[in-house]
Amino acid sequence: PKPPCPNCGAPGGVGADGYCEQCGMLAGRPRDHMESDFGAVAAAVTDRGKRHHRNEDAMSLAVRDTDVDAVVCDGVSASFDPDVASMTAAQTAGAFLAQDSDDLKAVIEGAIVHAFEAVAELARDGDPRRAASNPACTIVAGVVRGSKVGYGWLGDSRAYWLPAEGPAEQLTEDDSW
């Protein structure tokens, strides 16, 4: 059965193309709202903003016992396929962070470098418009290993420390490595 339209409420109104057959509005895409919830340990959510027709952000969140791996990427709107760039970077970095290593700096740097390489490869593969305007995104990656916390970033996405009490503290500085 076809789902109801979230815009006009028409039962079974959304066609196979994702548009409502009654009001003509786009019903939404799976990436318009994504969330991961690991209870009291970690959670993440991303939504399509008001200025874009698609969600150009992506994330990866993994929890293994007390270990947490988190990646947030924000597509650069001026580039071609920023949503593809952010998803590629988040998935690549997330997979790299899953390594079992005590060297947090090396794991985080490796995750960001591998994500960068995977996004750069997009310009050489697929749609030829990518070569003219390379897909691009920012990235913040963080890990928790027992009592150790490490993080790294590239671009203007920010990481914050949210203590149990008191104000949040900005950990990263925009447009830096």
Disulfide bonds with the S-S distance in Angstrom:
none
